[in-house]
Amino acid sequence: MLRKTRTCLTAGAAALTLALTLGAPATATDDYGLPSLTGTSQAMTGEEFRLGRAWLRQFHARAPIWQDPIAQEYVETLLGRLMPHSGLSDTRSVVVLVDSRTLNAFAVPGGVIGVNAGLFAFADEEDAVASVLAHELGHLSQRHYARGQARAEQTQLPAMAAMLAGMLIAASGGGDAGIAAAMGSQAAFIQDQLAYSRRFEQEADRLGLQTMAQAGFDPEAMVRMFRAMQRQVSLQGGNPPEFLLTHPLTESRISDAEARASQLEAIRPREGDPSYHLVRARALLAVNQRDPQQAATRLAQGDAPQAVRRYLDALIAAHNGQTDTALSQLDAIARELPDLAIIPASAADVAFQAGRYEDAIERSRRILRLMPGHMPATRTLGEALLQHDPNEAYRILRDLSERRSEDPQVFALLAEAAGRSGREAWGHLARAEHMQLTGDIQRAIRQLDVARQVAEQSGDSNALARIEQRREAFVGYRETMEKFR
C-alpha cells in the first residue's frame, strides 16, 4: 500500500542539505526526457545543476525514500501552485520524498526539493506545509547558495562537492563521520556560509509570504508554523527540529514574518479541500508502520474531517490484511467525495497490493478515463498489467518513463515489462537507466554494453541508436561523480 525503500539516514545529512540552495538549473534533456550530465557550459549554474543531479542519484541509492506515488503527485501539485509566483525563471524541479519522521524539507542544486514524511505528520494544515515549500523556493529564486559563496569563487565547487559527499556518507550510515567529512578542510568555508543564513532566512521568508498570498494560501500560516516549531523546541528541552538546524528561528525573525503577513492576504482564497488531510493520513501511517493505531490517534488530535479519519481506518485495515473491509470503506468515501482522485487511486493501490490484479486494472482504468495521465493510477495500472498483459504494460510504462524521467522505480518496472514482452535490448537499457538513477554508474555502463550486444544480435537499429546516445551521457555522469571522491 505505502511503497517504501528503507536505508539509513542521519539527521545531519538532511540538515546540511538545507544550506545548499541555488537558482535555475541548466537546460539539458536526452532520451526518456532524462537530463544530460555532460554539458560543456562554463556557467556556475550548469555545474551546480550537474553536481546536484549527481547527488540526487546517490541520495536515491542511500537514503530512505518514501515510495508513495499518491503523496508524490500531491507535493508536485502543491509546488506547481506555488512556483508561478515564486520568482523562479526556470521552474523545473524534482521532488524526493524521504521516509523519516523528523520535521524537515530541503532544496539542493539542480532544482531538487526534498520533503520528509515527518513534515506532514507535524503540520495539521496544508498552508503550513505550503509555507515551508514557499520558503525553500525563496532561497532558490534569490540564489542564496551562489550569493553566499561569491567571496569564495575559487573554492565553491570543491566545497560543494565535499559537502555533498559528506552528506552521502552520513546517509549511508556514516553518522558523525559523514558530517566530519562534509566539513573537513572546508570547515571554515561552510561555517562562513551558515553565518549568512539569518539574513537569507528573513529574505526567503519575505518572498515566501508573497508567494503564498499570490498562490491563494494564508500567509499567517507561516507564523503559525514558526510558533509550533518554537513550542516543539521548548517541549524537547531545547533540541530543535532538523529543519531549524540550518534555518535558525529567532524571535526577531518571527516578528518580522508576523508583521509582513498581517499586511498580506490570499489573493484568491482556496475553498476547503481535504486532499492535504488525506495525504497527511498516509504520512502518519508511513511513520507509524509498527503501530498504525498511533497514526489514527495523531490524526484525531487535529481537525481532519470525519471522512479522512475513515480513510485512514481503511488504510489501516488494508495494512492488517483486511482487503474487503478496506475497499468497501474506500468505495463509500469515494461516493461521498467523487471529485477526489486520491480515494479511488488508493483503492486501486490496495487491490494491487492484495494481489487482486484484475480489480486494480479496472479501478485504474476507471480513473484514467476521467483523468488521463493521472500518475498514481497509471503506475498502478502498469504494475498490475505486468501480471496479465506485458505488452500493454510496456507501452504504458514506457510513456510513464518519458514523463517521470527521474523516477528509478518507473525504470525498474519498465525493465521488467520489457523483459516479459520479449524486448530484451530495451529491457537491459531500462535496467541501466535504473542503475544510473540510483548512483551505480559503473554497473549501468556495463549494462549498456550488454544491451548493445543484444541489440546487435537482434538487429534492433533503434535500440542501438538509443544505447549509444545514453552511453555518452553515462560517461559524462561518471566524470561528474569523480568530484565526490
N, C-alpha and C positions, 0 to 999 in steps of 0.2 A: 504493500500500500504506500508506504513512505520510503522511497528508494534512497539508500544512503551508501556512501563509500567511507569506511571508517579507517583512519590512521590517527597519528598523534599530532596535536597542535598545541604549542605552548602559548601562554598569554603574551609573552614578549614578542613572539613572531608577528602576530596580528597587530600588536600595538605599535611596533616600529614601522609597520607598513603605512600607518596613517600619516607619517611625516613625509611620505613621498607623493606629492601631487604635482600635476603639470597641466599644460594647455592641450591644444588639439593634437591628436595623433597623426602620423603620416598617412598618406593615401597609398594603399597598395593592396591589390586583390589578385588572386590566382584562381585555379580550378577549385570547384566547390565553394567559391567565394572566400577562400582562405586568404589571410594576409600573407604577403611575401616578406620574409625577413632578410632579403638580400639587397635591399635598396642601396643606392650609392649616394643619397643625399648627404650633404655635409651639415645640414641644419641640425641643431641640437634636438629639436622635437622629433626628428626622424630617428635619431639614435636612442632617445628616451623611449620612443614607441617600440623599437625592436627589443630593447632590454626588458621593457615591461611585459611584452607579449612572451618573451622567452621565460621570464619569471612566472607568468601565468601557467605555462606548461609544467614547470616544476611544482608549482602550487597544487595543480590538479593531481600530480603524482604523489605528493607527500602530505597534503592537508586533509582534514576530514570534511569531505564535500557532502553537502546536503542535497541528495538527488531527489528533488521533488518538482516535476515539471509544472504542476499547478501553481506552487509558490513562485517558481521561476518566472512564469509568464506574468503573474501579478506584479512582481517587483519591476520587471521590464516595462509593464504598462504604466506603473506609477512614475518611473523615471521618464517615460515618454511624455507624461503630462507636465513634468517639471522642466525638462530640458529646453523647450522652445522659449522659456522665459529666463533662462539661466545666464545668457550672455555668451554661451559657448558657440563658437563659429563652426566647429565640427562636432556633431552630436553623436557620432558613432561610439558605441561603448560595448563592453562585455560585462555581464553580471555573473558573479560567482557567489553561490550560497554556501555558507560554512556551517557544518554540523557542530555547533558549540553553544552551550547555554549562556556564555558570557555576553554582556551587552557591548556590542562593537559593530562598527562599519568602517570601511576604508576605501581609499581611492589611490591607485598607483599608476605609474607611467603606462602609456598605451591605452588609456581610457578604461582600465579595469576597475570596476566598482564591486566591492565585496560587502555582503551583509550576513551577519551571524543570525542563526535562528533565535538566539537569546535576545536580540533587539525586539523581535515580535513578542516574545514572552514577557519582556519588561514593559513595553508600551501598550496601553489599553485603548489607544485611538490611532486611527490612520494618520491624522495630521501630525502626530508626534513623530512617527516614522518618516513622514514627508519632510519634517523639519531637519532631521539628521541627513537625509539624502540631499536636500537643498543646500545644506551647509557644505557637504562634500563637493557638490557641483560649484559652489562658490570658490572653493580652493582651486578647482580645475580651471574655471573661467578666468581667474585672476593670475594664473600661472605662478602660484606661490612657491612651488618647488623650484622652478627656474629662477625666479626673482631672488629667492633666498640664497641661491648658490652663485649669484652673479659675481661675488667677490672672490670666488674660488674657481675661476674658469678652467684652470689647468688640471684641477683635481676632481671636478664634479662627476665625470663619468666613472673614474675608478672608485670614487666614494660611493656612488650609486650602486655599482656592481658589487662592491664589498658588502653594503648593507643588504642588498637583495640576497646575496649568497648566504649571509649570516642568518637571515630570516628563514631560508630554506633548510639550513642545518637545524634550526630550532624547530621548524615544522615537522622535521623527520625524527624528532626525539632527542635532539642535541641539548635541549634545555638551556641552562646558563651558558654553556659553551657556545651555543649558537649566537647568543646575544654578544658574548665577548668577541666572536668572530666578526659580527656585524660592526662592532665598534672598532676593535683592532687599532691599527695605526691611524685610522681616520677619526679617532675618538674626539679630538678637539674640533675637527671639522663638523661632526654631527652635533656635538654639543652646541656649537655656534648656530647650527641650523635651527635647533629647537628653541634657541633664545629668541628667534623671530616669531615664534608661534603665537604669543599673546596678541601681538598686533595683527597678525594674519588671521587669527581666530575671530577677532572682532570684525575684521573686514569681511570674512566669509559669512559671519552671522548676518551682517547688514545686507549683503547681497542675497543670502538665503531667504531672509524675511521678505524681500521684494519678490523673489521668485515664487515663494509660497502664495503671496497675496495675488499675484498676477495669474497663477495657475488655479486659483479658486480655493486654496487652503487657508485655514485660520492661522495668521501669524502668531497669535498668542500661544499656540501650541508649542512653539519653540521655548518660550519662557516656562510653560508648564513642564516641559521635558527637562529643562535645566534644574528646576526646583525638585523634580522627582529624583534626579541624579544626586543632588545635594543631600536629600533625605537618605538615599541609599548609602552614601559615604558615611553619614552620621550613624546609621544603623550598623554598619560594618566596622565601626571603630576607626574610621579614617582611611580605610582601604578602598580606593576609588574603583569604579568600573573600568574595564580595559579602555573604553572609549576616552576616558579622561586622562589616561597616562600621557597621551600626546595631544590632547585637546584640553589644556588646563582651564578649569572653570573657576573664575573669581567673582566676587560679589559685584565688582565694577562691570564685568562683562555681562552679568545677568541684568544689572540695572540698565545698561546701555540697550540691551535687547528689549527689555521691558518698555523703555521709553519709545523706541522706534516702532515696536509692534503696536503700541497704542495709537500711533498715527496712521496705521495701515488697516485695511480691511479687505477681505476676499472680494475680488472684482466680480467674480461670478460664483457665489457660494454654491457648493455642490449639495445636492439632495442626499438624504441618508441612503447609504448603500452598505449592506452587511458583508461585502466581499472581504474587507480587511479583517473582520472578526472571524470569517471562515478560514482565512489563511493563518491567522493567529492561532486558531484551534489546531491546525496542522502543525504549526511550530511548537506549540505546547506539548503535543503528543510526541513530536520528534525528540524533544529534550527530556521527555519522561517515559521513554520506551520501557524501562524496567518497572515502572509503576504508573500505568496510564491513568489511574484514578486521580493522581496528583494533577494531571493536566485538566481534568474536569473540575477539580477543586479550585485551581487557579483561575480558570475561565469564569467560574461562578462568582469570583470576587470582584469582577468588573461589571460593566454594563452591557455585556454581549446580549443580543436578542435571544429570546427563547428558542427560535429556530436554529440558531448557531449552537446552542447547547445540545440540542437534539442531534445536530450534525456531528458534533464531537462524540456523542454517545454512539452514533452509528460507526464512526471510525474506530472507536474502542471495541465495539462488537466485532468488526472485521478483524482487528488486531488479535482478538481472542478466538478467531476461527468461526464466529457465528455469522457466516456469509448471508444466509437467508434473511436474518434479522436486520443486518446492516443494509442490504439492498432494499428491503421493504421500507425502512426508515428514510433512506435517501430518496427513494421514489416519491414518498409522501411529501417530503420537504420540497422536492423539485416541482411538484404540482402547486404548492403554495407560492413558490418563488420562481416562476417559469422563465424569467429573464436572466437568471444567473447560470452561466455555463459551468461554473465551478462545481455545482452539485451533481449534474449528470456526468461530468467528467470524472468526478470522484467515484461515482457508481461504476462507471466503465473500468476504472482502475481496480476497484475492489473485485469486480468479476474476473478481471485478468489475473490478479494476484492469487485468486482462489482456483485458478486453472479452468475457469469457465470461459473458454476462448470464443466460442460462438456468441455467447451473450455479450462479451466485451466488444466483439466486432460489430454486432448490431447496435449496441449503445453508442459506440464511437461514430459509426456512420450516421446515426440519427443526429448527433451533434454537428457533424461536418456538413450535413445537408442544410442546416440553418446557419452555420458559421464556418464557411470554407476556410481552410488553413489554420483552424484552431490548433495550436501546438500540442497541448496535452492530449487531446483526442487523437490527433494524427500519430503521435508517438505510441499511444496505446494500441491503435489500430495496426500500425506496422508490427509491433511486437506480437500481437495476437495472430496476425496473418502468417507469421513465421511458422506457426503450427499447422496451417491449412493450405496456404497458397503462397509459397516462397517467391514466385514471380511477381505477384501483386505486392507482396511485402517489399521486395527490392525496389519496385517503382516508387512506392510511397516513401520509403526511407531515403532513396536517392534524392527525391525532391526535398525532403526534410533536411538532408545534409547540406544542400545548397543554401538553405535559409538559416541553418544552425551550424555554421562553419567552425565555431569554436567549442562545440559540444562533443567531448570524447565519446560519450555513451552512444550518441547517434551513429558515430562511425563504427563502434563495436557491433551495433545491431546491423548496420549496413554490410559489414564484413560477413556476418552470419547469413544474411539474406542472399548475398552474392554467392556464397559457397553452396547453400542449399538449392539455389536456382541454376547451378551449373556455370556461373560466371567466375571461373577460378582466378583469372588475372585481376579482375576488378575486386574480387574478394581480398586478394593479397594487398592491393593498393589501398583499400579501405582500412585494412588492418595496419598498414604502415601509417596512415593518417592518424589512427587512434594512438599509435605509439608516439608519434611526434607531438601530438597534443598533450600527452602525459609525460613529456620530457625524456623519453627513451630514444634519443635521436640516432644512436649507433644501430640499434636493432631496427629502427624504422628504415634506415638506408639499406640494411641487409634485406629487409622485407621487400623493398622496392626492387632490388636485384632479382629476387625470386619472382616477383610479379613480371619483370621484364622477360625472364626466361620462359615463363608460362605463356606470355603474350606472343613471343616469337614462335613458340612451338605450335600455338593455335592459329597463328596468322592474324591476330587481332591488332590491326594497324591503329585503330582509335585508342585502344588501351596503351599501346606502345607510345604514342604521342603524348598522352596524358602522363604516363610514368616518367618520361624524360623531362617534361616540364616540372613535375613535382620533385624530381631528384635534384635539380638545380636549386630549387627553393630549400630543400632539406640541407644541402651542403652549406648554404648561406646561414641557415639556422644553427648548424653545428659551429660555425665560426662565431656567431653571436654568443653561443653558450660558453665558448672559451673564456669569456670575460668573467664567468663565475668561478673559474678555477683559481 
